[in-house]
Amino acid sequence: MPAVRMEKVSFRYDRAWVLRGVSLDVERGAFLGILGPNGSGKTTLLNLVDGILSPREGRVLLEGADASSLDRNELARMVAVVPQDSPLIFPFTVQEIVLMGRAPHLGRWRFEGKRDFEIARDAMEKTGTLPLAGRPMSALSGGERQRVFIARALAQEPRILLLDEPTSNLDIRHQSEFFSLVAELNRTQGLTVIAVSHDINLASLYCRRIVLLKDGTVHGEGRPEEIISEESIRNVFGVPVRVDRHPQTGKPRIAPICNMPPERGSRSDAGAAPQL
């Protein structure tokens, strides 16, 4: 039984359809990347899996259960989300943020107990954030904040982890550290990971399967070697690229084709007419 199954799912906010007839199986323990241009329906797809939205047509199944039949606590015990960033109004510490992940496991008016603190501590150890436990979130770097949000997600004890462009505001070092951590959790904890990303090269390196979305429909699905090609990227993103292989992993790697005018004074510019 797949961790996530989408059966002919369609969704629209107003009149225009954002997703149309999407069918998709995500196996347990998968690391799936969702790629596509702006407006292709990537975040809407995640929101449907997380139960924030309900399909207008079709259905979303989580481990065989219809997502629309689950209450928020049931969903949160199954699915956790790491967002691009979370605005924090109050000066919470790292430990307080991570303990928020225990909320789905607490009854109404019930406070965290010894086991909840142990689970939060374990989540911080796994993400390397335990030394930051007493620090306010406002004092952390972007990379540190994202690791804290992973720790909060782990404290939920989910089986499915959704990543919504979580590295778009990070530098290359923290991007690599973030995806390396998630890949390790996927491998050692058996987490099913669905990651929306604009970075095709990062997705190619870390995701074992890729889905390409265009205009709300699935344009292609498969291993990075099968899906990431010059033709598919041009068709989906509308930009010409060159695709080669990463020298260490052999995974496909893209580079845009630049049609830059020659620099003034270059050999190709030497015969140009003078500007008046």
The 8 nearest C-alpha neighbors of each residue, nearest first, counted from 0:
[[1, 62, 2, 63, 26, 27, 3, 4],
 [2, 0, 26, 3, 25, 27, 62, 24],
 [1, 3, 62, 27, 26, 61, 25, 0],
 [4, 2, 61, 25, 1, 60, 24, 62],
 [3, 5, 24, 60, 23, 59, 1, 25],
 [6, 4, 59, 22, 23, 58, 8, 60],
 [5, 7, 22, 8, 58, 57, 4, 59],
 [8, 6, 20, 21, 22, 57, 5, 9],
 [7, 9, 57, 21, 20, 6, 56, 58],
 [10, 8, 19, 18, 56, 20, 55, 54],
 [11, 9, 55, 18, 54, 17, 16, 19],
 [10, 12, 16, 17, 13, 15, 14, 18],
 [11, 13, 14, 10, 15, 16, 17, 55],
 [14, 12, 11, 15, 16, 17, 10, 55],
 [13, 15, 16, 11, 12, 17, 10, 55],
 [16, 14, 13, 11, 17, 12, 10, 18],
 [15, 17, 11, 18, 10, 19, 14, 9],
 [18, 16, 11, 215, 40, 10, 15, 19],
 [19, 17, 215, 9, 10, 16, 40, 216],
 [18, 20, 9, 215, 216, 21, 16, 8],
 [19, 21, 7, 8, 9, 22, 18, 216],
 [22, 20, 7, 8, 19, 216, 217, 23],
 [23, 21, 6, 7, 5, 20, 8, 24],
 [22, 24, 5, 4, 21, 25, 6, 3],
 [23, 25, 4, 3, 1, 26, 5, 22],
 [26, 24, 3, 1, 2, 4, 29, 23],
 [25, 27, 1, 2, 29, 24, 28, 3],
 [28, 26, 2, 29, 191, 1, 25, 190],
 [27, 29, 191, 189, 190, 26, 185, 30],
 [30, 28, 191, 26, 27, 31, 192, 25],
 [31, 29, 192, 206, 207, 193, 191, 208],
 [32, 30, 193, 208, 206, 209, 29, 192],
 [31, 33, 209, 194, 206, 193, 195, 202],
 [32, 34, 195, 210, 194, 209, 211, 196],
 [35, 33, 211, 196, 212, 210, 195, 32],
 [34, 36, 212, 211, 39, 213, 37, 235],
 [37, 35, 39, 236, 38, 213, 34, 235],
 [38, 36, 39, 35, 40, 41, 197, 213],
 [37, 39, 40, 36, 214, 41, 17, 215],
 [38, 40, 214, 213, 215, 37, 36, 212],
 [39, 41, 43, 215, 38, 17, 42, 18],
 [42, 40, 44, 43, 39, 195, 33, 45],
 [43, 41, 45, 44, 40, 46, 163, 195],
 [42, 44, 46, 40, 45, 41, 47, 17],
 [43, 45, 47, 41, 42, 46, 40, 48],
 [46, 44, 42, 48, 47, 43, 49, 41],
 [47, 45, 49, 43, 51, 48, 44, 52],
 [46, 48, 52, 50, 44, 45, 49, 53],
 [49, 47, 45, 46, 50, 44, 59, 66],
 [50, 48, 46, 47, 51, 45, 78, 74],
 [51, 49, 47, 52, 48, 46, 66, 53],
 [50, 52, 46, 49, 47, 53, 48, 45],
 [53, 51, 47, 50, 46, 54, 49, 43],
 [52, 54, 47, 50, 55, 67, 51, 10],
 [55, 53, 56, 10, 9, 8, 58, 57],
 [54, 56, 10, 9, 53, 57, 11, 8],
 [55, 57, 9, 54, 8, 58, 10, 7],
 [58, 56, 8, 7, 6, 54, 9, 55],
 [57, 59, 6, 8, 5, 54, 60, 56],
 [60, 58, 5, 66, 4, 65, 6, 48],
 [59, 61, 65, 4, 64, 63, 66, 3],
 [62, 60, 3, 64, 63, 2, 66, 65],
 [61, 63, 2, 64, 1, 3, 60, 0],
 [62, 64, 60, 61, 65, 0, 1, 2],
 [65, 63, 60, 61, 62, 66, 68, 69],
 [64, 66, 60, 67, 68, 59, 61, 63],
 [67, 65, 68, 69, 60, 59, 64, 61],
 [68, 66, 65, 69, 53, 50, 59, 70],
 [67, 69, 66, 65, 70, 64, 74, 50],
 [70, 68, 66, 67, 73, 74, 71, 65],
 [69, 71, 73, 72, 74, 68, 67, 66],
 [70, 72, 74, 73, 75, 69, 50, 103],
 [73, 71, 103, 75, 74, 70, 76, 104],
 [74, 72, 76, 70, 71, 75, 69, 77],
 [75, 73, 71, 77, 72, 76, 78, 69],
 [76, 74, 72, 78, 77, 73, 103, 71],
 [77, 75, 73, 157, 74, 155, 78, 103],
 [76, 78, 157, 74, 75, 158, 159, 73],
 [79, 77, 159, 75, 157, 74, 160, 76],
 [80, 78, 160, 152, 157, 75, 161, 159],
 [81, 79, 161, 160, 162, 82, 152, 78],
 [80, 82, 162, 148, 149, 161, 163, 165],
 [83, 81, 163, 84, 165, 80, 162, 85],
 [82, 84, 165, 164, 163, 166, 167, 81],
 [85, 83, 82, 86, 165, 145, 81, 144],
 [84, 86, 87, 82, 83, 148, 81, 144],
 [87, 85, 88, 84, 89, 137, 83, 136],
 [86, 88, 89, 85, 90, 91, 136, 137],
 [87, 89, 86, 90, 91, 85, 137, 136],
 [88, 90, 87, 91, 86, 137, 136, 92],
 [91, 89, 135, 92, 88, 136, 137, 87],
 [92, 90, 135, 89, 95, 136, 96, 93],
 [93, 91, 135, 95, 134, 94, 136, 133],
 [92, 94, 132, 96, 95, 136, 134, 135],
 [95, 93, 132, 97, 96, 92, 98, 133],
 [94, 96, 98, 92, 93, 97, 91, 99],
 [97, 95, 93, 99, 94, 98, 92, 91],
 [98, 96, 151, 94, 99, 95, 100, 150],
 [97, 99, 95, 100, 96, 101, 119, 94],
 [100, 98, 96, 101, 97, 102, 95, 151],
 [101, 99, 155, 151, 154, 98, 102, 97],
 [100, 102, 99, 155, 98, 104, 103, 154],
 [101, 103, 105, 104, 100, 99, 98, 155],
 [104, 102, 72, 105, 101, 75, 76, 155],
 [103, 105, 102, 101, 106, 76, 72, 155],
 [106, 104, 102, 103, 109, 107, 101, 110],
 [107, 105, 109, 108, 104, 103, 102, 110],
 [106, 108, 109, 105, 110, 102, 104, 103],
 [109, 107, 106, 110, 105, 111, 102, 104],
 [108, 110, 106, 107, 105, 111, 112, 102],
 [111, 109, 112, 108, 105, 106, 107, 102],
 [110, 112, 115, 109, 116, 113, 105, 101],
 [113, 111, 115, 114, 110, 116, 117, 109],
 [112, 114, 116, 115, 117, 111, 118, 119],
 [113, 115, 117, 116, 112, 118, 111, 119],
 [116, 114, 118, 112, 117, 113, 111, 119],
 [115, 117, 119, 113, 114, 118, 120, 112],
 [118, 116, 114, 120, 115, 119, 121, 113],
 [117, 119, 121, 115, 120, 116, 154, 114],
 [120, 118, 116, 122, 154, 121, 117, 98],
 [121, 119, 117, 123, 122, 118, 116, 124],
 [120, 122, 124, 118, 123, 119, 117, 125],
 [123, 121, 150, 119, 125, 120, 124, 153],
 [124, 122, 129, 128, 120, 126, 121, 125],
 [123, 125, 121, 127, 129, 122, 126, 120],
 [124, 126, 122, 123, 127, 121, 150, 128],
 [127, 125, 123, 124, 128, 146, 150, 122],
 [128, 126, 124, 125, 129, 123, 130, 146],
 [127, 129, 123, 131, 126, 130, 124, 147],
 [128, 130, 123, 132, 131, 124, 127, 120],
 [131, 129, 128, 132, 127, 133, 123, 124],
 [130, 132, 128, 129, 134, 133, 93, 94],
 [133, 131, 94, 93, 129, 130, 134, 128],
 [134, 132, 92, 131, 93, 94, 135, 130],
 [133, 135, 92, 131, 132, 93, 136, 138],
 [136, 134, 92, 137, 138, 91, 90, 93],
 [135, 137, 138, 139, 92, 93, 91, 134],
 [136, 138, 135, 139, 90, 87, 91, 140],
 [137, 139, 136, 135, 140, 134, 144, 92],
 [140, 138, 136, 137, 143, 144, 141, 135],
 [139, 141, 143, 142, 144, 138, 137, 136],
 [142, 140, 144, 143, 169, 145, 139, 168],
 [141, 143, 145, 173, 144, 140, 169, 146],
 [142, 144, 146, 140, 145, 141, 139, 147],
 [145, 143, 147, 141, 146, 142, 139, 140],
 [144, 146, 148, 142, 147, 143, 141, 149],
 [145, 147, 149, 143, 148, 144, 126, 150],
 [146, 148, 150, 144, 145, 149, 151, 143],
 [147, 149, 151, 145, 150, 146, 81, 152],
 [150, 148, 152, 146, 147, 151, 153, 81],
 [151, 149, 147, 122, 153, 148, 152, 123],
 [152, 150, 97, 100, 148, 154, 149, 153],
 [151, 153, 149, 79, 150, 155, 154, 100],
 [152, 154, 150, 155, 156, 151, 122, 149],
 [153, 155, 100, 151, 156, 119, 152, 122],
 [154, 156, 100, 153, 101, 152, 157, 76],
 [157, 155, 153, 154, 76, 158, 152, 77],
 [158, 156, 77, 78, 76, 155, 159, 79],
 [157, 159, 190, 77, 191, 78, 160, 156],
 [160, 158, 191, 78, 157, 190, 192, 77],
 [161, 159, 192, 79, 80, 78, 191, 193],
 [160, 162, 80, 193, 194, 192, 79, 81],
 [163, 161, 194, 81, 80, 165, 195, 164],
 [162, 164, 82, 195, 165, 83, 194, 81],
 [165, 163, 196, 83, 195, 166, 167, 162],
 [166, 164, 83, 163, 82, 167, 162, 81],
 [167, 165, 169, 174, 168, 164, 83, 177],
 [166, 168, 169, 164, 165, 83, 197, 196],
 [169, 167, 166, 170, 141, 83, 165, 84],
 [170, 168, 166, 167, 173, 174, 141, 142],
 [171, 169, 173, 172, 174, 168, 166, 142],
 [170, 172, 174, 173, 175, 169, 176, 166],
 [173, 171, 175, 174, 170, 176, 169, 177],
 [172, 174, 176, 142, 175, 170, 171, 169],
 [175, 173, 171, 177, 172, 166, 176, 169],
 [174, 176, 172, 173, 178, 177, 179, 171],
 [177, 175, 173, 179, 174, 178, 180, 172],
 [176, 178, 174, 180, 175, 179, 173, 181],
 [177, 179, 181, 180, 175, 176, 182, 174],
 [180, 178, 182, 176, 177, 181, 175, 183],
 [181, 179, 183, 177, 178, 182, 176, 184],
 [180, 182, 178, 184, 183, 179, 185, 177],
 [183, 181, 185, 179, 180, 184, 178, 186],
 [182, 184, 186, 180, 185, 181, 187, 179],
 [185, 183, 181, 188, 187, 186, 182, 180],
 [184, 186, 190, 182, 189, 183, 188, 187],
 [185, 187, 183, 184, 189, 188, 182, 190],
 [186, 188, 184, 189, 185, 183, 190, 182],
 [189, 187, 184, 190, 185, 186, 183, 28],
 [188, 190, 28, 185, 186, 187, 191, 184],
 [191, 189, 185, 158, 28, 188, 159, 192],
 [190, 192, 28, 159, 29, 27, 160, 30],
 [193, 191, 30, 160, 161, 159, 190, 29],
 [194, 192, 31, 161, 32, 30, 162, 160],
 [193, 195, 162, 32, 161, 33, 31, 163],
 [196, 194, 33, 163, 164, 32, 162, 34],
 [197, 195, 164, 198, 34, 194, 33, 202],
 [196, 198, 199, 34, 164, 195, 35, 36],
 [199, 197, 196, 201, 200, 202, 34, 167],
 [198, 200, 202, 201, 203, 197, 34, 196],
 [199, 201, 203, 202, 198, 252, 204, 253],
 [202, 200, 204, 203, 198, 199, 205, 175],
 [201, 203, 199, 206, 205, 200, 204, 32],
 [202, 204, 200, 201, 223, 205, 206, 199],
 [205, 203, 201, 202, 250, 206, 200, 248],
 [204, 206, 202, 203, 201, 207, 182, 178],
 [207, 205, 30, 202, 31, 208, 32, 203],
 [206, 208, 30, 222, 31, 205, 223, 209],
 [209, 207, 222, 31, 221, 206, 223, 32],
 [210, 208, 32, 221, 220, 31, 223, 222],
 [209, 211, 220, 33, 219, 34, 32, 212],
 [210, 212, 34, 219, 218, 35, 217, 33],
 [213, 211, 217, 35, 218, 216, 39, 34],
 [212, 214, 39, 215, 216, 235, 35, 218],
 [215, 213, 39, 216, 212, 38, 40, 17],
 [214, 216, 18, 39, 40, 17, 213, 19],
 [215, 217, 213, 212, 214, 19, 21, 18],
 [218, 216, 212, 219, 211, 21, 213, 210],
 [217, 219, 211, 212, 213, 216, 220, 235],
 [218, 220, 211, 217, 210, 226, 221, 212],
 [221, 219, 210, 209, 211, 226, 208, 222],
 [222, 220, 208, 209, 226, 225, 223, 210],
 [221, 223, 208, 225, 224, 209, 207, 226],
 [224, 222, 226, 225, 203, 227, 209, 208],
 [225, 223, 222, 226, 227, 251, 250, 228],
 [226, 224, 222, 223, 221, 227, 228, 220],
 [225, 227, 223, 224, 221, 228, 222, 220],
 [228, 226, 223, 224, 225, 231, 251, 232],
 [227, 229, 231, 230, 226, 232, 242, 225],
 [228, 230, 232, 231, 240, 242, 241, 233],
 [229, 231, 233, 228, 232, 234, 239, 227],
 [230, 232, 234, 228, 233, 229, 235, 227],
 [233, 231, 235, 234, 229, 236, 230, 228],
 [232, 234, 237, 238, 230, 239, 231, 236],
 [233, 235, 231, 232, 237, 236, 230, 238],
 [234, 236, 232, 233, 237, 213, 231, 35],
 [237, 235, 233, 232, 238, 36, 234, 35],
 [238, 236, 233, 234, 235, 239, 232, 36],
 [237, 239, 233, 236, 240, 232, 255, 234],
 [238, 240, 233, 256, 255, 237, 229, 241],
 [241, 239, 255, 256, 254, 229, 253, 238],
 [240, 242, 254, 253, 229, 255, 256, 243],
 [243, 241, 253, 252, 229, 251, 228, 240],
 [242, 244, 252, 251, 253, 241, 245, 250],
 [245, 243, 251, 249, 250, 252, 246, 242],
 [244, 246, 249, 250, 248, 247, 252, 251],
 [245, 247, 249, 244, 248, 250, 243, 252],
 [248, 246, 245, 249, 250, 244, 204, 251],
 [249, 247, 250, 245, 246, 204, 244, 251],
 [248, 250, 245, 244, 246, 247, 251, 252],
 [249, 251, 245, 248, 244, 204, 203, 252],
 [252, 250, 244, 243, 224, 245, 242, 203],
 [253, 251, 243, 242, 244, 200, 245, 250],
 [252, 254, 242, 241, 240, 243, 200, 255],
 [253, 255, 241, 240, 256, 242, 252, 243],
 [256, 254, 240, 257, 239, 241, 253, 238],
 [255, 257, 240, 239, 254, 258, 241, 238],
 [256, 258, 259, 255, 239, 240, 254, 260],
 [259, 257, 256, 260, 261, 255, 239, 240],
 [258, 260, 257, 261, 262, 256, 255, 263],
 [261, 259, 262, 258, 263, 268, 257, 267],
 [262, 260, 259, 268, 263, 265, 267, 264],
 [261, 263, 265, 264, 260, 268, 267, 259],
 [264, 262, 265, 268, 261, 269, 266, 267],
 [263, 265, 268, 269, 262, 266, 267, 261],
 [266, 264, 268, 267, 263, 262, 269, 261],
 [265, 267, 269, 268, 264, 270, 261, 263],
 [268, 266, 265, 269, 261, 270, 271, 264],
 [269, 267, 265, 266, 271, 270, 264, 263],
 [270, 268, 266, 271, 267, 264, 265, 263],
 [271, 269, 268, 272, 267, 266, 273, 264],
 [270, 272, 268, 269, 273, 267, 274, 263],
 [271, 273, 274, 270, 269, 268, 275, 263],
 [274, 272, 275, 271, 270, 269, 268, 263],
 [273, 275, 272, 271, 263, 268, 270, 269],
 [274, 273, 272, 271, 263, 270, 268, 269]]
